[in-house]
């Protein structure tokens, strides 16, 4: 009888120890998964300076079914920067779908004053705002160069963000136009002219035919000059 009681006590202790040991093990597995998830969502996107964080919404049962080192990928082509998403955790042939919520912080651009529709946006017309992107409208612009020199398709009130669908590309140089070329190198700077072979906005790449018949490519500056970086 005594031996049976002792055996039962040992079994109970073993179960309790196993349960206690499983808690830190589960926490460690969850932390590993969160680290991999953070690495996935923090991959650079189009040069945007955005900090994204993820919260796992999966149940303990869903998490316990995932292997120690899964391959993670976001499901679908959802372009939203924030909100609920689904992550695919691949463990060999096994696939697990885990719900998550993504939050983000970033810097976007708003109108510094009320702007009329049809206006060409200048640098003084916009100012940066930094904060949470949760609840912000889609199409936010994070690069001022993508706004400056573009034409507004509608009026924008002061303090409102400028969105991609509110801008119409404004060509800085057009096909057939005579353009100024600048070639730089170690200790020299050469100016010349040529004919534009395509339309281009500021910061776009423009192909130009020189007076000598060569085709060169360069970046269009705010002043309309083309900085050459490739020659054929």
Backbone torsions as a table, in degrees:
resi	resn	phi	psi	omega
1	UNK	NA	-45.3	179.6
2	UNK	-61.5	-41.6	-179.6
3	UNK	-64.9	-35.1	178.4
4	UNK	-66.1	-43.1	178.7
5	UNK	-62.5	-41.1	178.8
6	UNK	-63.6	-41.0	179.2
7	UNK	-64.3	-41.6	178.8
8	UNK	-64.3	-39.4	178.8
9	UNK	-64.5	-42.0	178.4
10	UNK	-63.8	-40.5	179.4
11	UNK	-63.4	-41.7	179.0
12	UNK	-63.9	-41.6	177.7
13	UNK	-63.0	-40.6	-179.8
14	UNK	-63.3	-44.2	179.8
15	UNK	-64.0	-41.9	179.4
16	UNK	-64.1	-42.0	179.0
17	UNK	-64.5	-40.5	179.6
18	UNK	-63.9	-42.8	179.8
19	UNK	-64.0	-41.7	179.4
20	UNK	-65.3	-38.7	-179.5
21	UNK	-69.0	-29.4	-177.3
22	UNK	-71.4	-25.5	-178.1
23	UNK	-64.1	-54.2	177.2
24	UNK	-63.5	-30.5	178.9
25	UNK	-64.4	-43.5	178.6
26	UNK	-65.8	-39.9	179.0
27	UNK	-64.1	-40.3	178.5
28	UNK	-64.0	-42.7	179.2
29	UNK	-62.8	-40.4	179.3
30	UNK	-65.7	-40.7	178.2
31	UNK	-63.0	-41.4	177.8
32	UNK	-61.3	-42.1	-179.6
33	UNK	-65.2	-40.5	178.9
34	UNK	-64.8	-37.8	177.8
35	UNK	-63.1	-43.5	178.5
36	UNK	-66.3	-37.0	179.8
37	UNK	-66.7	-42.4	177.1
38	UNK	-60.7	-42.2	178.7
39	UNK	-62.9	-35.3	-179.5
40	UNK	-67.9	-48.2	-173.8
41	UNK	-82.5	-12.5	-179.8
42	UNK	-96.3	11.1	176.0
43	UNK	-64.1	141.2	-177.7
44	UNK	-57.4	138.0	178.1
45	UNK	-123.4	105.6	174.5
46	UNK	52.0	34.6	177.7
47	UNK	72.1	8.9	-178.1
48	UNK	-74.8	135.5	178.6
49	UNK	-91.3	79.3	-175.3
50	UNK	-124.6	134.5	176.7
51	UNK	-104.7	117.6	-178.1
52	UNK	-112.5	143.0	176.3
53	UNK	-130.4	151.2	-177.1
54	UNK	-122.5	144.6	173.7
55	UNK	-119.2	126.6	178.4
56	UNK	-74.9	128.6	176.7
57	UNK	-106.5	2.8	-177.6
58	UNK	-68.5	150.9	177.7
59	UNK	-77.5	160.4	175.8
60	UNK	-55.3	-36.8	179.4
61	UNK	-65.1	-40.7	177.9
62	UNK	-64.0	-42.4	-178.0
63	UNK	-68.4	-38.0	-177.6
64	UNK	-67.8	-20.8	-179.4
65	UNK	-82.0	-11.9	-177.3
66	UNK	-84.1	141.5	179.9
67	UNK	-70.5	173.1	-175.2
68	UNK	-67.9	-32.9	-173.9
69	UNK	-134.1	69.0	-177.1
70	UNK	-77.5	157.1	170.5
71	UNK	-89.2	124.8	-175.6
72	UNK	-105.9	144.5	173.5
73	UNK	-154.5	150.2	177.5
74	UNK	-80.5	138.1	-178.9
75	UNK	-83.9	136.0	176.1
76	UNK	81.3	-177.1	-178.1
77	UNK	-117.8	36.1	179.6
78	UNK	-63.6	120.6	-176.6
79	UNK	-89.9	0.1	-179.9
80	UNK	-64.2	142.7	178.9
81	UNK	-83.6	-22.8	-178.4
82	UNK	-134.4	170.7	176.7
83	UNK	111.1	-176.0	-178.8
84	UNK	-79.8	135.0	178.1
85	UNK	-136.5	173.0	176.1
86	UNK	-121.1	133.7	177.8
87	UNK	-107.7	134.3	173.4
88	UNK	-92.6	120.8	174.8
89	UNK	-105.0	110.6	-175.4
90	UNK	-98.0	122.6	177.3
91	UNK	-120.9	82.9	-174.4
92	UNK	65.5	-122.6	179.4
93	UNK	-83.5	-12.9	-178.2
94	UNK	-86.5	138.4	-179.1
95	UNK	-124.1	132.7	179.1
96	UNK	-125.2	133.2	-179.5
97	UNK	-107.2	118.9	-173.8
98	UNK	-117.2	126.1	176.9
99	UNK	-76.9	140.8	177.5
100	UNK	-138.5	166.6	171.1
101	UNK	-124.8	128.9	-179.1
102	UNK	-105.1	130.0	172.2
103	UNK	-115.0	159.8	-177.0
104	UNK	-151.1	149.7	172.7
105	UNK	-121.9	141.6	-179.8
106	UNK	-165.7	-179.0	177.9
107	UNK	-120.8	122.5	177.7
108	UNK	-124.3	179.2	-171.6
109	UNK	-118.2	136.4	178.9
110	UNK	-124.8	164.0	178.2
111	UNK	-72.3	129.1	178.7
112	UNK	-80.7	-12.4	177.6
113	UNK	-155.3	165.1	177.9
114	UNK	-66.8	132.9	-176.0
115	UNK	-121.0	133.5	179.9
116	UNK	-78.8	154.2	174.4
117	UNK	-61.7	140.8	-179.1
118	UNK	91.2	-8.6	-179.0
119	UNK	-72.3	147.8	172.5
120	UNK	-88.4	122.5	-173.7
121	UNK	-74.4	127.8	175.6
122	UNK	-104.4	164.7	-178.8
123	UNK	-60.5	-34.9	-179.0
124	UNK	-71.6	-11.1	-178.3
125	UNK	-84.4	-10.0	-175.1
126	UNK	-129.9	156.3	176.7
127	UNK	-145.8	151.8	-176.7
128	UNK	-82.4	148.6	173.3
129	UNK	-131.3	131.4	179.7
130	UNK	-114.7	134.6	179.3
131	UNK	173.2	-162.6	-179.8
132	UNK	-75.2	138.5	178.2
133	UNK	-90.9	-3.7	178.4
134	UNK	-62.3	127.2	178.1
135	UNK	82.8	-3.1	177.5
136	UNK	-76.2	152.1	-179.0
137	UNK	-68.1	155.9	176.2
138	UNK	-70.3	155.4	178.5
139	UNK	87.1	12.9	175.6
140	UNK	-57.7	148.1	-179.8
141	UNK	-112.2	127.5	-174.2
142	UNK	-105.6	-4.3	-178.0
143	UNK	-121.2	117.2	-177.8
144	UNK	-59.8	-32.3	-178.6
145	UNK	-63.8	-23.0	178.8
146	UNK	-80.3	-5.8	-178.6
147	UNK	-109.4	-45.8	-174.8
148	UNK	-60.9	130.4	179.0
149	UNK	89.2	-3.9	178.9
150	UNK	-91.8	157.0	-178.2
151	UNK	-98.2	134.1	178.9
152	UNK	-75.9	135.2	177.5
153	UNK	-87.6	-10.5	-179.8
154	UNK	-156.2	164.8	178.6
155	UNK	-70.9	145.2	179.4
156	UNK	-125.2	127.7	177.8
157	UNK	-78.0	153.2	178.6
158	UNK	-58.1	136.5	178.7
159	UNK	87.6	-9.9	179.8
160	UNK	-86.3	144.1	179.8
161	UNK	-70.4	148.9	173.3
162	UNK	-90.7	131.1	-175.5
163	UNK	-113.7	157.0	-176.3
164	UNK	-57.5	-38.7	-176.4
165	UNK	-79.1	1.2	177.5
166	UNK	-99.2	0.3	-176.0
167	UNK	-119.3	141.8	173.9
168	UNK	-117.5	129.8	-176.5
169	UNK	-59.1	131.7	-179.3
170	UNK	-108.9	113.3	-179.8
171	UNK	-66.9	128.2	175.0
172	UNK	-84.7	-35.9	178.1
173	UNK	-133.4	145.6	-176.7
174	UNK	-121.7	158.4	179.7
175	UNK	-54.4	132.2	178.5
176	UNK	88.4	-10.7	-179.3
177	UNK	-74.7	142.3	173.5
178	UNK	-76.0	126.6	-175.1
179	UNK	-123.8	155.0	177.2
180	UNK	-90.1	128.6	-179.8
181	UNK	-107.1	142.8	176.5
182	UNK	-128.4	121.8	176.5
183	UNK	-114.4	125.7	-179.3
184	UNK	-119.9	156.3	178.3
185	UNK	-159.5	-164.3	-178.4
186	UNK	-70.7	97.3	176.3
187	UNK	84.8	9.4	178.2
188	UNK	-141.7	158.4	178.2
189	UNK	-147.1	116.8	-175.1
190	UNK	-114.7	132.7	176.9
191	UNK	-109.4	140.8	177.1
192	UNK	-153.9	-174.2	179.6
193	UNK	-134.3	161.2	177.7
194	UNK	-162.6	-177.3	-179.4
195	UNK	-106.7	129.9	178.5
196	UNK	-67.5	135.2	-179.9
197	UNK	-100.6	-4.0	177.9
198	UNK	-157.5	164.5	173.6
199	UNK	-76.3	147.9	179.2
200	UNK	-153.6	139.4	173.7
201	UNK	-92.6	175.4	176.8
202	UNK	-59.1	135.1	-178.9
203	UNK	76.1	-1.1	174.1
204	UNK	-78.4	164.6	172.8
205	UNK	-89.9	130.3	179.8
206	UNK	-117.9	132.8	172.7
207	UNK	-92.8	133.6	-174.7
208	UNK	-131.8	139.0	174.2
209	UNK	-99.1	121.9	-177.9
210	UNK	-79.0	169.2	178.4
211	UNK	-63.7	-22.8	178.2
212	UNK	-86.3	0.8	176.5
213	UNK	92.4	-1.0	178.6
214	UNK	-82.4	155.1	174.6
215	UNK	-106.2	125.5	179.4
216	UNK	-123.3	159.6	178.4
217	UNK	-125.9	144.2	179.4
218	UNK	-157.1	173.6	-179.2
219	UNK	-98.9	132.7	-178.1
220	UNK	-81.4	126.1	178.9
221	UNK	-91.6	170.7	178.5
222	UNK	-58.5	-32.7	-178.6
223	UNK	-82.9	0.4	179.3
224	UNK	88.6	-6.4	176.1
225	UNK	-74.7	151.8	-178.3
226	UNK	-112.1	115.9	177.9
227	UNK	-86.0	113.5	-174.7
228	UNK	-73.3	133.2	174.1
229	UNK	-130.0	-4.7	179.1
230	UNK	-150.1	138.4	178.4
231	UNK	-132.0	142.6	178.9
232	UNK	-118.2	NA	NA
